[in-house]
Amino acid sequence: MCTHNRADLLPACLAAACRQTLGKRRYEVVVVDNASTDHTAAVVGAMRGTGGVALRYMRCGRLGLSRARNAGARAARAPVVAYIDDDAMAAPDLLERLLEVYEAHAGAGCVGGTINLTLPPELPDWYAEEFAGYFSAYRPEGGEPRRLTGVGEYPYGANVSFRKEAIEAAGYFRTALGRRGNNFAGGEEMDMECRIARLGYEIYSQPTAIVRHVILPERLKWEHIAKSAAAAGASWVHYEREGLQPERSLGQDMSAWWRAWREAMRAGPRTLERSREIFERARLMGKLRARWVFRRRRG
């Protein structure tokens, strides 16, 4: 259960990152401060030298998760870039387990690991295990590394790594995607994974590479589910438009939303069925908006 508060999270995250079992000279920790107004710079300054690991601070003044990811990738001096959220705690052997896959598979361009949740002691009545994915829970099947071929299996951004050359070959993360402040837009990691797979790189899961994602009580709200579902629906429109996923017709989108709406009406509010209806509605509306803009421009 979660006993953390917001002020604890960054120091705990950095302490775990700096205490990896991988040789201290084999990795560095780069903290990208994405236009924050908090104590990030002071925390990093106080922790420099922790465990003998190189700890670097850099500020990315333009808000946006994709911009921060790109800044970190460009600054990284190692051939593999591993990303972790500032509210996630790395297991001591996280980097070793990720590197095992890259060393065993020359074609690996992306390796993602397990994301376990640490939840608050008191959960809202509506919360169920089915909602864990909305908070980035990710549990790959099996106990061994496995090549992933379906987008539904691709790793999540709270525990994902890439060969730096793959990020460069894909042209870095798309800045039109990814969370920006209170904007729940996401999908930048899946977009990158799809694009590097299209370039011929392989995507792997590594179940033994583990992080613990701390969910604070103020985040465990239905509003988070609703906004995340809507953002996912909008992102899927992008995947189709870019040819990263098979395109579904507008008629199919309308039918999918109608079925989801009927199921949500039976299940009630604050249910998994309601979140699916929100996703399908956002996907449908995104398609309709895109068509309207296209026709308006042609007119």
C-alpha positions as CSV (number, residue, x, y, z in Angstrom):
1,M,0.0,0.0,0.0
2,C,1.1,3.6,-0.7
3,T,2.5,5.6,2.2
4,H,4.3,8.2,0.1
5,N,3.6,11.8,-0.5
6,R,4.5,14.0,-3.5
7,A,7.6,15.4,-1.9
8,D,9.0,11.9,-1.2
9,L,8.7,10.6,-4.7
10,L,11.5,12.2,-6.6
11,P,14.2,11.6,-4.0
12,A,13.1,7.9,-3.7
13,C,13.0,7.5,-7.5
14,L,16.5,8.9,-7.8
15,A,17.9,6.9,-4.9
16,A,16.6,3.7,-6.5
17,A,18.0,4.7,-9.9
18,C,21.4,5.4,-8.4
19,R,21.6,2.1,-6.5
20,Q,21.5,-0.3,-9.5
21,T,23.5,-3.5,-9.4
22,L,24.9,-2.6,-12.8
23,G,28.5,-1.4,-12.6
24,K,28.5,2.3,-11.6
25,R,30.6,3.3,-14.6
26,R,28.3,1.6,-17.0
27,Y,25.3,3.9,-16.6
28,E,24.3,7.5,-15.8
29,V,21.1,9.1,-14.5
30,V,19.8,12.0,-16.5
31,V,17.0,14.0,-14.8
32,V,15.0,16.1,-17.4
33,D,13.2,18.9,-15.6
34,N,10.3,19.6,-17.9
35,A,9.5,23.3,-17.1
36,S,8.6,22.5,-13.4
37,T,8.2,25.1,-10.7
38,D,9.0,22.7,-7.8
39,H,12.2,21.6,-6.0
40,T,13.6,19.3,-8.8
41,A,16.9,21.1,-9.3
42,A,17.5,21.3,-5.5
43,V,16.8,17.6,-5.1
44,V,19.2,16.6,-7.9
45,G,21.9,18.9,-6.5
46,A,21.6,17.4,-3.0
47,M,21.8,13.9,-4.4
48,R,24.8,14.3,-6.7
49,G,27.5,11.7,-5.9
50,T,24.9,9.2,-4.5
51,G,26.3,5.7,-4.9
52,G,29.1,6.9,-7.2
53,V,26.8,7.2,-10.2
54,A,26.9,10.1,-12.6
55,L,23.8,12.2,-11.9
56,R,23.0,14.9,-14.4
57,Y,20.4,17.6,-14.4
58,M,19.0,19.4,-17.5
59,R,16.1,21.7,-17.9
60,C,13.7,21.4,-20.8
61,G,11.9,24.7,-20.9
62,R,9.1,23.8,-23.3
63,L,6.3,21.7,-21.7
64,G,5.6,18.3,-23.0
65,L,6.6,14.7,-22.2
66,S,7.7,14.0,-25.7
67,R,10.0,17.0,-25.6
68,A,11.5,15.8,-22.3
69,R,12.0,12.3,-23.7
70,N,13.8,13.7,-26.7
71,A,16.0,16.0,-24.6
72,G,17.0,13.0,-22.5
73,A,17.7,10.8,-25.5
74,R,19.9,13.5,-27.1
75,A,21.8,14.0,-23.9
76,A,22.4,10.3,-23.2
77,R,25.9,9.1,-23.7
78,A,25.0,5.3,-23.6
79,P,23.7,3.2,-26.5
80,V,20.6,2.3,-24.6
81,V,18.2,4.8,-23.1
82,A,15.9,3.6,-20.3
83,Y,13.0,5.8,-19.3
84,I,11.3,5.9,-15.9
85,D,8.6,8.2,-14.4
86,D,9.4,10.3,-11.4
87,D,6.9,8.4,-9.3
88,A,8.3,5.0,-10.2
89,M,10.9,3.1,-8.1
90,A,13.3,0.8,-10.0
91,A,14.2,-2.6,-8.7
92,P,18.0,-2.8,-8.0
93,D,18.6,-5.1,-11.0
94,L,16.4,-3.2,-13.5
95,L,19.2,-2.1,-15.8
96,E,20.9,-5.5,-15.7
97,R,17.7,-7.3,-16.7
98,L,17.0,-4.9,-19.6
99,L,20.5,-5.1,-21.0
100,E,20.4,-8.9,-20.9
101,V,17.8,-8.7,-23.7
102,Y,19.7,-6.3,-25.8
103,E,22.9,-8.4,-25.5
104,A,21.0,-11.6,-26.5
105,H,19.0,-10.0,-29.4
106,A,20.9,-7.8,-31.8
107,G,17.7,-6.7,-33.5
108,A,16.1,-5.5,-30.3
109,G,15.2,-1.8,-30.6
110,C,12.9,-1.6,-27.5
111,V,12.6,-3.6,-24.3
112,G,10.0,-2.9,-21.7
113,G,9.6,-4.4,-18.2
114,T,7.0,-5.1,-15.5
115,I,5.2,-2.2,-13.9
116,N,3.6,-3.1,-10.5
117,L,1.3,-0.6,-8.7
118,T,1.6,0.6,-5.2
119,L,-1.9,1.8,-4.4
120,P,-3.2,4.0,-1.5
121,P,-4.5,2.1,1.6
122,E,-8.1,3.3,0.9
123,L,-9.5,2.7,-2.5
124,P,-12.6,4.3,-4.0
125,D,-15.7,2.1,-4.3
126,W,-15.5,2.0,-8.1
127,Y,-11.9,0.8,-8.3
128,A,-11.2,-2.7,-9.6
129,E,-8.2,-4.6,-10.8
130,E,-9.4,-4.0,-14.4
131,F,-8.6,-0.4,-14.1
132,A,-4.9,-1.0,-13.3
133,G,-3.8,-0.4,-16.9
134,Y,-5.1,3.1,-16.7
135,F,-2.4,3.7,-14.0
136,S,0.3,2.1,-16.2
137,A,0.3,-1.4,-14.7
138,Y,2.1,-3.7,-17.1
139,R,2.6,-7.4,-16.5
140,P,4.1,-9.3,-19.5
141,E,3.2,-12.9,-19.9
142,G,5.7,-15.6,-18.9
143,G,8.9,-15.4,-17.0
144,E,11.3,-15.0,-19.8
145,P,12.0,-12.3,-22.4
146,R,9.6,-12.5,-25.3
147,R,9.4,-10.8,-28.7
148,L,6.2,-8.8,-29.0
149,T,4.4,-8.6,-32.3
150,G,1.0,-7.2,-31.3
151,V,0.5,-3.5,-30.5
152,G,-1.7,-4.5,-27.6
153,E,1.3,-6.1,-25.9
154,Y,3.7,-3.2,-26.4
155,P,5.4,-1.8,-23.2
156,Y,4.3,1.3,-21.3
157,G,6.3,4.4,-20.8
158,A,6.9,4.1,-17.1
159,N,9.3,1.3,-17.7
160,V,10.6,1.2,-21.3
161,S,14.0,1.4,-23.0
162,F,15.2,1.9,-26.5
163,R,18.4,1.6,-28.4
164,K,19.4,5.2,-29.0
165,E,20.1,4.5,-32.6
166,A,16.4,3.3,-33.0
167,I,15.1,6.6,-31.5
168,E,17.4,8.5,-33.9
169,A,16.4,6.4,-36.9
170,A,12.7,7.1,-36.2
171,G,13.2,10.8,-35.9
172,Y,12.7,11.0,-32.1
173,F,9.3,11.2,-30.3
174,R,6.5,13.1,-31.9
175,T,6.0,16.3,-29.9
176,A,2.3,16.4,-31.0
177,L,1.8,13.4,-28.8
178,G,2.5,12.8,-25.1
179,R,1.2,14.4,-21.9
180,R,1.6,18.2,-21.5
181,G,0.8,19.4,-18.0
182,N,-2.8,18.7,-17.2
183,N,-3.4,17.5,-20.8
184,F,-3.8,13.8,-20.6
185,A,-2.8,13.2,-24.2
186,G,-0.5,10.2,-24.5
187,G,0.6,7.6,-26.9
188,E,4.1,8.8,-27.6
189,E,5.8,5.6,-26.5
190,M,3.4,3.4,-28.5
191,D,3.9,5.6,-31.6
192,M,7.7,5.3,-31.2
193,E,7.4,1.5,-30.8
194,C,5.2,1.2,-33.9
195,R,7.6,3.3,-35.9
196,I,10.8,1.5,-35.0
197,A,9.1,-1.8,-35.6
198,R,8.2,-0.6,-39.1
199,L,11.9,0.2,-39.5
200,G,12.8,-3.4,-38.7
201,Y,13.7,-3.2,-35.1
202,E,12.2,-5.8,-32.7
203,I,10.2,-5.1,-29.5
204,Y,10.7,-7.3,-26.4
205,S,9.2,-7.6,-23.0
206,Q,11.4,-8.5,-20.0
207,P,9.2,-9.6,-17.1
208,T,12.1,-9.6,-14.6
209,A,12.9,-5.9,-15.2
210,I,10.6,-4.4,-12.6
211,V,9.5,-1.0,-11.4
212,R,7.0,-0.1,-8.7
213,H,4.7,2.8,-9.8
214,V,3.4,4.7,-6.8
215,I,-0.2,6.0,-7.2
216,L,-1.0,8.9,-4.8
217,P,-4.5,9.2,-3.4
218,E,-5.2,12.4,-5.3
219,R,-4.6,10.6,-8.6
220,L,-7.0,7.7,-7.9
221,K,-10.1,9.5,-9.3
222,W,-12.6,8.6,-11.9
223,E,-11.6,11.8,-13.7
224,H,-8.2,10.2,-14.4
225,I,-9.9,7.2,-16.0
226,A,-12.2,9.3,-18.2
227,K,-9.4,11.6,-19.4
228,S,-7.1,8.7,-20.1
229,A,-9.7,6.8,-22.0
230,A,-10.5,9.8,-24.1
231,A,-6.8,10.5,-24.8
232,A,-6.3,6.8,-25.8
233,G,-9.2,7.1,-28.3
234,A,-7.7,10.2,-29.8
235,S,-4.3,8.6,-30.1
236,W,-5.7,5.7,-32.0
237,V,-6.9,8.0,-34.7
238,H,-3.3,9.1,-35.1
239,Y,-2.1,5.5,-35.3
240,E,-4.5,4.8,-38.1
241,R,-3.8,8.1,-39.9
242,E,0.0,7.4,-39.8
243,G,-0.5,3.8,-41.1
244,L,0.8,2.3,-37.8
245,Q,-2.5,0.4,-37.4
246,P,-5.1,-1.0,-39.8
247,E,-7.7,1.6,-40.5
248,R,-11.2,1.1,-39.4
249,S,-14.0,2.6,-41.4
250,L,-16.2,5.4,-40.1
251,G,-19.1,2.9,-40.1
252,Q,-17.2,0.4,-38.1
253,D,-16.3,3.2,-35.6
254,M,-19.9,4.1,-35.2
255,S,-21.0,0.5,-34.7
256,A,-18.2,0.0,-32.1
257,W,-19.3,3.1,-30.2
258,W,-22.9,2.1,-30.3
259,R,-22.2,-1.3,-28.9
260,A,-19.9,0.2,-26.2
261,W,-22.7,2.7,-25.3
262,R,-25.3,0.0,-24.8
263,E,-22.9,-2.0,-22.6
264,A,-22.1,1.1,-20.6
265,M,-25.8,1.8,-20.1
266,R,-26.3,-1.7,-18.7
267,A,-23.1,-1.6,-16.5
268,G,-23.6,1.9,-15.1
269,P,-21.3,4.8,-14.4
270,R,-17.7,4.4,-13.2
271,T,-17.3,1.0,-14.8
272,L,-14.9,-0.6,-17.2
273,E,-17.7,-0.6,-19.8
274,R,-18.1,3.2,-19.3
275,S,-14.4,3.7,-19.9
276,R,-14.6,1.7,-23.1
277,E,-17.5,3.8,-24.3
278,I,-15.4,7.0,-23.6
279,F,-12.6,5.5,-25.7
280,E,-14.8,4.6,-28.6
281,R,-16.6,7.9,-28.6
282,A,-13.2,9.8,-28.6
283,R,-12.0,7.6,-31.5
284,L,-15.2,8.3,-33.5
285,M,-15.2,12.0,-32.8
286,G,-11.5,12.3,-33.7
287,K,-12.3,10.7,-37.1
288,L,-15.3,13.0,-37.6
289,R,-13.2,16.1,-36.7
290,A,-10.4,15.1,-39.0
291,R,-12.8,14.7,-41.9
292,W,-14.5,18.0,-41.2
293,V,-11.2,19.8,-41.2
294,F,-10.1,18.1,-44.4
295,R,-13.2,19.0,-46.2
296,R,-13.2,22.5,-44.9
297,R,-9.6,23.0,-46.2
298,R,-10.5,21.6,-49.6
299,G,-13.5,23.8,-49.8
